[in-house]
C-alpha cells in the first residue's frame, strides 16, 4: 500500500517553512527553521552543531526510527 504524501509550506515568523504530510501526520523541516535562525550559514546544519546538539539529534533520529518500526504515528 502506497502512503499518501502531501508537500506544502507554512509561514513562521515571516519565513516559509516546508511541511510534509504523510498519512495525516505533519512533519516540519527543522533545517528550514535552523537556516532562518542562522541565515549566513551554508551547507549542512550538522557541520555547525556542537557535540551536545549532535547527540540530541542522533537520539531523536533513533527514537523516530524505533517508533516507525513499532508503527507508532504520534
PDB file of N, CA, C and O in Angstrom:
ATOM      1  N   UNK A   1       0.832  -1.180   0.000  1.00  0.00           N
ATOM      2  CA  UNK A   1       0.000   0.000   0.000  1.00  0.00           C
ATOM      3  C   UNK A   1       0.882   1.252   0.000  1.00  0.00           C
ATOM      4  O   UNK A   1       1.772   1.396   0.839  1.00  0.00           O
ATOM      5  N   UNK A   2       0.627   2.142  -0.939  1.00  0.00           N
ATOM      6  CA  UNK A   2       1.421   3.353  -1.067  1.00  0.00           C
ATOM      7  C   UNK A   2       0.882   4.435  -0.128  1.00  0.00           C
ATOM      8  O   UNK A   2      -0.325   4.671  -0.065  1.00  0.00           O
ATOM      9  N   UNK A   3       1.794   5.091   0.601  1.00  0.00           N
ATOM     10  CA  UNK A   3       1.409   6.160   1.518  1.00  0.00           C
ATOM     11  C   UNK A   3       1.208   7.455   0.742  1.00  0.00           C
ATOM     12  O   UNK A   3       1.966   7.774  -0.174  1.00  0.00           O
ATOM     13  N   UNK A   4       0.171   8.192   1.127  1.00  0.00           N
ATOM     14  CA  UNK A   4      -0.083   9.484   0.518  1.00  0.00           C
ATOM     15  C   UNK A   4       0.824  10.528   1.164  1.00  0.00           C
ATOM     16  O   UNK A   4       0.832  10.688   2.384  1.00  0.00           O
ATOM     17  N   UNK A   5       1.585  11.232   0.332  1.00  0.00           N
ATOM     18  CA  UNK A   5       2.499  12.264   0.815  1.00  0.00           C
ATOM     19  C   UNK A   5       2.104  13.592   0.176  1.00  0.00           C
ATOM     20  O   UNK A   5       2.032  13.704  -1.048  1.00  0.00           O
ATOM     21  N   UNK A   6       1.851  14.594   1.010  1.00  0.00           N
ATOM     22  CA  UNK A   6       1.485  15.924   0.540  1.00  0.00           C
ATOM     23  C   UNK A   6       2.546  16.902   1.029  1.00  0.00           C
ATOM     24  O   UNK A   6       2.835  16.971   2.224  1.00  0.00           O
ATOM     25  N   UNK A   7       3.119  17.653   0.104  1.00  0.00           N
ATOM     26  CA  UNK A   7       4.121  18.650   0.474  1.00  0.00           C
ATOM     27  C   UNK A   7       3.511  20.037   0.353  1.00  0.00           C
ATOM     28  O   UNK A   7       2.844  20.351  -0.633  1.00  0.00           O
ATOM     29  N   UNK A   8       3.746  20.859   1.363  1.00  0.00           N
ATOM     30  CA  UNK A   8       3.221  22.220   1.381  1.00  0.00           C
ATOM     31  C   UNK A   8       4.179  23.095   2.177  1.00  0.00           C
ATOM     32  O   UNK A   8       5.259  22.651   2.566  1.00  0.00           O
ATOM     33  N   UNK A   9       3.785  24.318   2.411  1.00  0.00           N
ATOM     34  CA  UNK A   9       4.610  25.246   3.175  1.00  0.00           C
ATOM     35  C   UNK A   9       3.741  25.984   4.178  1.00  0.00           C
ATOM     36  O   UNK A   9       2.523  26.070   4.019  1.00  0.00           O
ATOM     37  N   UNK A  10       4.385  26.522   5.222  1.00  0.00           N
ATOM     38  CA  UNK A  10       3.684  27.364   6.177  1.00  0.00           C
ATOM     39  C   UNK A  10       4.594  28.534   6.528  1.00  0.00           C
ATOM     40  O   UNK A  10       5.812  28.464   6.365  1.00  0.00           O
ATOM     41  N   UNK A  11       3.985  29.604   7.010  1.00  0.00           N
ATOM     42  CA  UNK A  11       4.748  30.794   7.363  1.00  0.00           C
ATOM     43  C   UNK A  11       4.983  30.805   8.869  1.00  0.00           C
ATOM     44  O   UNK A  11       4.043  30.694   9.656  1.00  0.00           O
ATOM     45  N   UNK A  12       6.255  30.940   9.263  1.00  0.00           N
ATOM     46  CA  UNK A  12       6.640  31.005  10.670  1.00  0.00           C
ATOM     47  C   UNK A  12       7.513  32.240  10.848  1.00  0.00           C
ATOM     48  O   UNK A  12       8.612  32.310  10.299  1.00  0.00           O
ATOM     49  N   UNK A  13       7.026  33.212  11.612  1.00  0.00           N
ATOM     50  CA  UNK A  13       7.777  34.457  11.841  1.00  0.00           C
ATOM     51  C   UNK A  13       8.280  35.053  10.528  1.00  0.00           C
ATOM     52  O   UNK A  13       9.459  35.382  10.399  1.00  0.00           O
ATOM     53  N   UNK A  14       7.391  35.187   9.570  1.00  0.00           N
ATOM     54  CA  UNK A  14       7.679  35.774   8.253  1.00  0.00           C
ATOM     55  C   UNK A  14       8.655  34.952   7.412  1.00  0.00           C
ATOM     56  O   UNK A  14       9.228  35.473   6.455  1.00  0.00           O
ATOM     57  N   UNK A  15       8.852  33.686   7.751  1.00  0.00           N
ATOM     58  CA  UNK A  15       9.713  32.793   6.973  1.00  0.00           C
ATOM     59  C   UNK A  15       8.902  31.600   6.501  1.00  0.00           C
ATOM     60  O   UNK A  15       8.037  31.107   7.224  1.00  0.00           O
ATOM     61  N   UNK A  16       9.178  31.138   5.295  1.00  0.00           N
ATOM     62  CA  UNK A  16       8.487  29.980   4.740  1.00  0.00           C
ATOM     63  C   UNK A  16       9.204  28.711   5.185  1.00  0.00           C
ATOM     64  O   UNK A  16      10.418  28.587   5.025  1.00  0.00           O
ATOM     65  N   UNK A  17       8.440  27.761   5.749  1.00  0.00           N
ATOM     66  CA  UNK A  17       8.991  26.500   6.240  1.00  0.00           C
ATOM     67  C   UNK A  17       8.282  25.352   5.519  1.00  0.00           C
ATOM     68  O   UNK A  17       7.058  25.349   5.394  1.00  0.00           O
ATOM     69  N   UNK A  18       9.050  24.397   5.054  1.00  0.00           N
ATOM     70  CA  UNK A  18       8.481  23.238   4.377  1.00  0.00           C
ATOM     71  C   UNK A  18       7.734  22.330   5.340  1.00  0.00           C
ATOM     72  O   UNK A  18       8.165  22.116   6.473  1.00  0.00           O
ATOM     73  N   UNK A  19       6.604  21.795   4.873  1.00  0.00           N
ATOM     74  CA  UNK A  19       5.797  20.863   5.653  1.00  0.00           C
ATOM     75  C   UNK A  19       5.470  19.670   4.755  1.00  0.00           C
ATOM     76  O   UNK A  19       5.111  19.840   3.590  1.00  0.00           O
ATOM     77  N   UNK A  20       5.597  18.471   5.302  1.00  0.00           N
ATOM     78  CA  UNK A  20       5.238  17.267   4.572  1.00  0.00           C
ATOM     79  C   UNK A  20       4.220  16.493   5.399  1.00  0.00           C
ATOM     80  O   UNK A  20       4.459  16.210   6.573  1.00  0.00           O
ATOM     81  N   UNK A  21       3.094  16.151   4.799  1.00  0.00           N
ATOM     82  CA  UNK A  21       2.057  15.383   5.488  1.00  0.00           C
ATOM     83  C   UNK A  21       2.084  13.958   4.935  1.00  0.00           C
ATOM     84  O   UNK A  21       1.949  13.741   3.731  1.00  0.00           O
ATOM     85  N   UNK A  22       2.262  12.991   5.840  1.00  0.00           N
ATOM     86  CA  UNK A  22       2.253  11.573   5.487  1.00  0.00           C
ATOM     87  C   UNK A  22       1.171  10.908   6.322  1.00  0.00           C
ATOM     88  O   UNK A  22       1.277  10.835   7.546  1.00  0.00           O
ATOM     89  N   UNK A  23       0.138  10.428   5.662  1.00  0.00           N
ATOM     90  CA  UNK A  23      -0.980   9.759   6.336  1.00  0.00           C
ATOM     91  C   UNK A  23      -1.502  10.572   7.521  1.00  0.00           C
ATOM     92  O   UNK A  23      -1.597  10.060   8.636  1.00  0.00           O
ATOM     93  N   UNK A  24      -1.839  11.835   7.278  1.00  0.00           N
ATOM     94  CA  UNK A  24      -2.419  12.740   8.272  1.00  0.00           C
ATOM     95  C   UNK A  24      -1.479  13.117   9.418  1.00  0.00           C
ATOM     96  O   UNK A  24      -1.939  13.588  10.458  1.00  0.00           O
ATOM     97  N   UNK A  25      -0.171  12.918   9.244  1.00  0.00           N
ATOM     98  CA  UNK A  25       0.820  13.350  10.232  1.00  0.00           C
ATOM     99  C   UNK A  25       1.698  14.401   9.560  1.00  0.00           C
ATOM    100  O   UNK A  25       2.276  14.149   8.503  1.00  0.00           O
ATOM    101  N   UNK A  26       1.796  15.579  10.175  1.00  0.00           N
ATOM    102  CA  UNK A  26       2.595  16.671   9.621  1.00  0.00           C
ATOM    103  C   UNK A  26       4.014  16.642  10.158  1.00  0.00           C
ATOM    104  O   UNK A  26       4.238  16.465  11.356  1.00  0.00           O
ATOM    105  N   UNK A  27       4.972  16.821   9.249  1.00  0.00           N
ATOM    106  CA  UNK A  27       6.388  16.910   9.598  1.00  0.00           C
ATOM    107  C   UNK A  27       6.909  18.237   9.079  1.00  0.00           C
ATOM    108  O   UNK A  27       6.740  18.544   7.899  1.00  0.00           O
ATOM    109  N   UNK A  28       7.547  19.041   9.946  1.00  0.00           N
ATOM    110  CA  UNK A  28       8.109  20.311   9.503  1.00  0.00           C
ATOM    111  C   UNK A  28       9.604  20.144   9.246  1.00  0.00           C
ATOM    112  O   UNK A  28      10.243  19.239   9.782  1.00  0.00           O
ATOM    113  N   UNK A  29      10.139  21.018   8.433  1.00  0.00           N
ATOM    114  CA  UNK A  29      11.557  20.981   8.107  1.00  0.00           C
ATOM    115  C   UNK A  29      12.357  21.745   9.165  1.00  0.00           C
ATOM    116  O   UNK A  29      12.349  22.976   9.198  1.00  0.00           O
ATOM    117  N   UNK A  30      13.040  21.002  10.019  1.00  0.00           N
ATOM    118  CA  UNK A  30      13.884  21.635  11.030  1.00  0.00           C
ATOM    119  C   UNK A  30      15.060  22.357  10.386  1.00  0.00           C
ATOM    120  O   UNK A  30      15.574  23.329  10.939  1.00  0.00           O
ATOM    121  N   UNK A  31      15.483  21.889   9.229  1.00  0.00           N
ATOM    122  CA  UNK A  31      16.568  22.541   8.506  1.00  0.00           C
ATOM    123  C   UNK A  31      16.154  23.945   8.081  1.00  0.00           C
ATOM    124  O   UNK A  31      16.934  24.891   8.201  1.00  0.00           O
ATOM    125  N   UNK A  32      14.913  24.080   7.580  1.00  0.00           N
ATOM    126  CA  UNK A  32      14.429  25.412   7.208  1.00  0.00           C
ATOM    127  C   UNK A  32      14.411  26.334   8.413  1.00  0.00           C
ATOM    128  O   UNK A  32      14.824  27.489   8.313  1.00  0.00           O
ATOM    129  N   UNK A  33      13.937  25.839   9.556  1.00  0.00           N
ATOM    130  CA  UNK A  33      13.908  26.659  10.768  1.00  0.00           C
ATOM    131  C   UNK A  33      15.310  27.075  11.195  1.00  0.00           C
ATOM    132  O   UNK A  33      15.530  28.227  11.568  1.00  0.00           O
ATOM    133  N   UNK A  34      16.255  26.148  11.142  1.00  0.00           N
ATOM    134  CA  UNK A  34      17.633  26.450  11.544  1.00  0.00           C
ATOM    135  C   UNK A  34      18.271  27.470  10.607  1.00  0.00           C
ATOM    136  O   UNK A  34      19.024  28.337  11.050  1.00  0.00           O
ATOM    137  N   UNK A  35      17.974  27.369   9.326  1.00  0.00           N
ATOM    138  CA  UNK A  35      18.567  28.317   8.372  1.00  0.00           C
ATOM    139  C   UNK A  35      18.029  29.721   8.570  1.00  0.00           C
ATOM    140  O   UNK A  35      18.752  30.694   8.353  1.00  0.00           O
ATOM    141  N   UNK A  36      16.778  29.845   8.976  1.00  0.00           N
ATOM    142  CA  UNK A  36      16.244  31.181   9.244  1.00  0.00           C
ATOM    143  C   UNK A  36      16.865  31.768  10.502  1.00  0.00           C
ATOM    144  O   UNK A  36      17.029  32.983  10.612  1.00  0.00           O
ATOM    145  N   UNK A  37      17.205  30.917  11.433  1.00  0.00           N
ATOM    146  CA  UNK A  37      17.849  31.379  12.665  1.00  0.00           C
ATOM    147  C   UNK A  37      19.294  31.806  12.381  1.00  0.00           C
ATOM    148  O   UNK A  37      19.809  32.719  13.026  1.00  0.00           O
ATOM    149  N   UNK A  38      19.948  31.143  11.414  1.00  0.00           N
ATOM    150  CA  UNK A  38      21.352  31.407  11.060  1.00  0.00           C
ATOM    151  C   UNK A  38      21.464  31.564   9.547  1.00  0.00           C
ATOM    152  O   UNK A  38      21.994  30.671   8.886  1.00  0.00           O
ATOM    153  N   UNK A  39      20.985  32.667   8.978  1.00  0.00           N
ATOM    154  CA  UNK A  39      20.923  32.797   7.517  1.00  0.00           C
ATOM    155  C   UNK A  39      22.271  32.837   6.813  1.00  0.00           C
ATOM    156  O   UNK A  39      22.327  32.598   5.607  1.00  0.00           O
ATOM    157  N   UNK A  40      23.351  33.129   7.515  1.00  0.00           N
ATOM    158  CA  UNK A  40      24.663  33.233   6.876  1.00  0.00           C
ATOM    159  C   UNK A  40      25.394  31.902   6.772  1.00  0.00           C
ATOM    160  O   UNK A  40      26.466  31.836   6.171  1.00  0.00           O
ATOM    161  N   UNK A  41      24.840  30.852   7.340  1.00  0.00           N
ATOM    162  CA  UNK A  41      25.489  29.544   7.298  1.00  0.00           C
ATOM    163  C   UNK A  41      25.075  28.783   6.053  1.00  0.00           C
ATOM    164  O   UNK A  41      23.893  28.730   5.715  1.00  0.00           O
ATOM    165  N   UNK A  42      26.047  28.195   5.371  1.00  0.00           N
ATOM    166  CA  UNK A  42      25.770  27.405   4.169  1.00  0.00           C
ATOM    167  C   UNK A  42      26.036  25.934   4.449  1.00  0.00           C
ATOM    168  O   UNK A  42      26.769  25.589   5.376  1.00  0.00           O
ATOM    169  N   UNK A  43      25.442  25.086   3.650  1.00  0.00           N
ATOM    170  CA  UNK A  43      25.691  23.660   3.760  1.00  0.00           C
ATOM    171  C   UNK A  43      24.828  22.983   4.801  1.00  0.00           C
ATOM    172  O   UNK A  43      23.758  23.475   5.162  1.00  0.00           O
ATOM    173  N   UNK A  44      25.309  21.847   5.279  1.00  0.00           N
ATOM    174  CA  UNK A  44      24.581  21.024   6.230  1.00  0.00           C
ATOM    175  C   UNK A  44      24.659  21.638   7.625  1.00  0.00           C
ATOM    176  O   UNK A  44      25.743  21.985   8.095  1.00  0.00           O
ATOM    177  N   UNK A  45      23.517  21.770   8.279  1.00  0.00           N
ATOM    178  CA  UNK A  45      23.482  22.365   9.613  1.00  0.00           C
ATOM    179  C   UNK A  45      24.292  21.542  10.628  1.00  0.00           C
ATOM    180  O   UNK A  45      24.748  22.081  11.637  1.00  0.00           O
ATOM    181  N   UNK A  46      24.467  20.251  10.365  1.00  0.00           N
ATOM    182  CA  UNK A  46      25.274  19.417  11.261  1.00  0.00           C
ATOM    183  C   UNK A  46      26.726  19.879  11.311  1.00  0.00           C
ATOM    184  O   UNK A  46      27.422  19.665  12.304  1.00  0.00           O
ATOM    185  N   UNK A  47      27.173  20.510  10.236  1.00  0.00           N
ATOM    186  CA  UNK A  47      28.553  20.993  10.193  1.00  0.00           C
ATOM    187  C   UNK A  47      28.814  22.076  11.230  1.00  0.00           C
ATOM    188  O   UNK A  47      29.964  22.315  11.598  1.00  0.00           O
ATOM    189  N   UNK A  48      27.756  22.736  11.708  1.00  0.00           N
ATOM    190  CA  UNK A  48      27.891  23.837  12.645  1.00  0.00           C
ATOM    191  C   UNK A  48      27.431  23.480  14.054  1.00  0.00           C
ATOM    192  O   UNK A  48      27.522  24.311  14.958  1.00  0.00           O
ATOM    193  N   UNK A  49      26.944  22.269  14.254  1.00  0.00           N
ATOM    194  CA  UNK A  49      26.406  21.858  15.556  1.00  0.00           C
ATOM    195  C   UNK A  49      27.539  21.500  16.514  1.00  0.00           C
ATOM    196  O   UNK A  49      28.604  21.031  16.112  1.00  0.00           O
ATOM    197  N   UNK A  50      27.267  21.742  17.798  1.00  0.00           N
ATOM    198  CA  UNK A  50      28.236  21.304  18.805  1.00  0.00           C
ATOM    199  C   UNK A  50      27.927  19.857  19.192  1.00  0.00           C
ATOM    200  O   UNK A  50      26.940  19.291  18.722  1.00  0.00           O
ATOM    201  N   UNK A  51      28.747  19.263  20.031  1.00  0.00           N
ATOM    202  CA  UNK A  51      28.601  17.839  20.353  1.00  0.00           C
ATOM    203  C   UNK A  51      27.267  17.547  21.033  1.00  0.00           C
ATOM    204  O   UNK A  51      26.657  16.514  20.760  1.00  0.00           O
ATOM    205  N   UNK A  52      26.804  18.430  21.907  1.00  0.00           N
ATOM    206  CA  UNK A  52      25.525  18.216  22.578  1.00  0.00           C
ATOM    207  C   UNK A  52      24.375  18.221  21.570  1.00  0.00           C
ATOM    208  O   UNK A  52      23.482  17.377  21.647  1.00  0.00           O
ATOM    209  N   UNK A  53      24.389  19.153  20.636  1.00  0.00           N
ATOM    210  CA  UNK A  53      23.341  19.214  19.616  1.00  0.00           C
ATOM    211  C   UNK A  53      23.359  17.964  18.736  1.00  0.00           C
ATOM    212  O   UNK A  53      22.303  17.459  18.355  1.00  0.00           O
ATOM    213  N   UNK A  54      24.543  17.469  18.416  1.00  0.00           N
ATOM    214  CA  UNK A  54      24.644  16.254  17.605  1.00  0.00           C
ATOM    215  C   UNK A  54      24.120  15.029  18.359  1.00  0.00           C
ATOM    216  O   UNK A  54      23.450  14.179  17.772  1.00  0.00           O
ATOM    217  N   UNK A  55      24.421  14.937  19.653  1.00  0.00           N
ATOM    218  CA  UNK A  55      23.927  13.826  20.463  1.00  0.00           C
ATOM    219  C   UNK A  55      22.402  13.870  20.541  1.00  0.00           C
ATOM    220  O   UNK A  55      21.748  12.834  20.423  1.00  0.00           O
ATOM    221  N   UNK A  56      21.833  15.052  20.737  1.00  0.00           N
ATOM    222  CA  UNK A  56      20.376  15.189  20.787  1.00  0.00           C
ATOM    223  C   UNK A  56      19.764  14.789  19.447  1.00  0.00           C
ATOM    224  O   UNK A  56      18.754  14.087  19.414  1.00  0.00           O
ATOM    225  N   UNK A  57      20.362  15.226  18.355  1.00  0.00           N
ATOM    226  CA  UNK A  57      19.852  14.872  17.025  1.00  0.00           C
ATOM    227  C   UNK A  57      19.884  13.365  16.795  1.00  0.00           C
ATOM    228  O   UNK A  57      18.920  12.796  16.285  1.00  0.00           O
ATOM    229  N   UNK A  58      20.971  12.726  17.162  1.00  0.00           N
ATOM    230  CA  UNK A  58      21.083  11.274  16.997  1.00  0.00           C
ATOM    231  C   UNK A  58      20.033  10.556  17.829  1.00  0.00           C
ATOM    232  O   UNK A  58      19.420   9.595  17.364  1.00  0.00           O
ATOM    233  N   UNK A  59      19.820  11.020  19.068  1.00  0.00           N
ATOM    234  CA  UNK A  59      18.806  10.403  19.919  1.00  0.00           C
ATOM    235  C   UNK A  59      17.411  10.567  19.332  1.00  0.00           C
ATOM    236  O   UNK A  59      16.615   9.629  19.360  1.00  0.00           O
ATOM    237  N   UNK A  60      17.106  11.748  18.801  1.00  0.00           N
ATOM    238  CA  UNK A  60      15.804  11.967  18.176  1.00  0.00           C
ATOM    239  C   UNK A  60      15.621  11.078  16.950  1.00  0.00           C
ATOM    240  O   UNK A  60      14.543  10.523  16.735  1.00  0.00           O
ATOM    241  N   UNK A  61      16.670  10.946  16.151  1.00  0.00           N
ATOM    242  CA  UNK A  61      16.594  10.087  14.974  1.00  0.00           C
ATOM    243  C   UNK A  61      16.378   8.629  15.364  1.00  0.00           C
ATOM    244  O   UNK A  61      15.598   7.922  14.727  1.00  0.00           O
ATOM    245  N   UNK A  62      17.072   8.180  16.415  1.00  0.00           N
ATOM    246  CA  UNK A  62      16.911   6.797  16.874  1.00  0.00           C
ATOM    247  C   UNK A  62      15.506   6.541  17.419  1.00  0.00           C
ATOM    248  O   UNK A  62      14.900   5.507  17.135  1.00  0.00           O
ATOM    249  N   UNK A  63      14.994   7.497  18.207  1.00  0.00           N
ATOM    250  CA  UNK A  63      13.627   7.355  18.723  1.00  0.00           C
ATOM    251  C   UNK A  63      12.617   7.338  17.587  1.00  0.00           C
ATOM    252  O   UNK A  63      11.676   6.545  17.601  1.00  0.00           O
ATOM    253  N   UNK A  64      12.810   8.204  16.612  1.00  0.00           N
ATOM    254  CA  UNK A  64      11.909   8.250  15.467  1.00  0.00           C
ATOM    255  C   UNK A  64      11.928   6.929  14.706  1.00  0.00           C
ATOM    256  O   UNK A  64      10.874   6.415  14.333  1.00  0.00           O
ATOM    257  N   UNK A  65      13.100   6.381  14.476  1.00  0.00           N
ATOM    258  CA  UNK A  65      13.211   5.104  13.770  1.00  0.00           C
ATOM    259  C   UNK A  65      12.538   3.983  14.550  1.00  0.00           C
ATOM    260  O   UNK A  65      11.872   3.132  13.960  1.00  0.00           O
ATOM    261  N   UNK A  66      12.703   3.976  15.860  1.00  0.00           N
ATOM    262  CA  UNK A  66      12.085   2.946  16.688  1.00  0.00           C
ATOM    263  C   UNK A  66      10.559   3.051  16.656  1.00  0.00           C
ATOM    264  O   UNK A  66       9.864   2.038  16.575  1.00  0.00           O
ATOM    265  N   UNK A  67      10.047   4.272  16.719  1.00  0.00           N
ATOM    266  CA  UNK A  67       8.594   4.456  16.663  1.00  0.00           C
ATOM    267  C   UNK A  67       8.036   4.040  15.307  1.00  0.00           C
ATOM    268  O   UNK A  67       6.948   3.469  15.233  1.00  0.00           O
ATOM    269  N   UNK A  68       8.768   4.320  14.240  1.00  0.00           N
ATOM    270  CA  UNK A  68       8.342   3.882  12.909  1.00  0.00           C
ATOM    271  C   UNK A  68       8.300   2.358  12.853  1.00  0.00           C
ATOM    272  O   UNK A  68       7.345   1.776  12.339  1.00  0.00           O
ATOM    273  N   UNK A  69       9.337   1.719  13.383  1.00  0.00           N
ATOM    274  CA  UNK A  69       9.365   0.244  13.398  1.00  0.00           C
ATOM    275  C   UNK A  69       8.205  -0.355  14.178  1.00  0.00           C
ATOM    276  O   UNK A  69       7.711  -1.429  13.837  1.00  0.00           O
ATOM    277  N   UNK A  70       7.766   0.347  15.234  1.00  0.00           N
ATOM    278  CA  UNK A  70       6.664  -0.146  16.064  1.00  0.00           C
ATOM    279  C   UNK A  70       5.306   0.277  15.520  1.00  0.00           C
ATOM    280  O   UNK A  70       4.275  -0.121  16.061  1.00  0.00           O
ATOM    281  N   UNK A  71       5.289   1.071  14.465  1.00  0.00           N
ATOM    282  CA  UNK A  71       4.033   1.519  13.871  1.00  0.00           C
ATOM    283  C   UNK A  71       3.366   2.643  14.620  1.00  0.00           C
ATOM    284  O   UNK A  71       2.171   2.880  14.442  1.00  0.00           O
ATOM    285  N   UNK A  72       4.119   3.349  15.463  1.00  0.00           N
ATOM    286  CA  UNK A  72       3.571   4.469  16.236  1.00  0.00           C
ATOM    287  C   UNK A  72       3.614   5.716  15.353  1.00  0.00           C
ATOM    288  O   UNK A  72       4.674   6.095  14.855  1.00  0.00           O
ATOM    289  N   UNK A  73       2.457   6.349  15.163  1.00  0.00           N
ATOM    290  CA  UNK A  73       2.405   7.517  14.298  1.00  0.00           C
ATOM    291  C   UNK A  73       2.677   8.814  15.052  1.00  0.00           C
ATOM    292  O   UNK A  73       3.266   9.738  14.491  1.00  0.00           O
ATOM    293  N   UNK A  74       2.263   8.897  16.292  1.00  0.00           N
ATOM    294  CA  UNK A  74       2.487  10.133  17.060  1.00  0.00           C
ATOM    295  C   UNK A  74       2.914   9.795  18.448  1.00  0.00           C
ATOM    296  O   UNK A  74       3.153  10.692  19.256  1.00  0.00           O
TER     297      UNK A  74
END
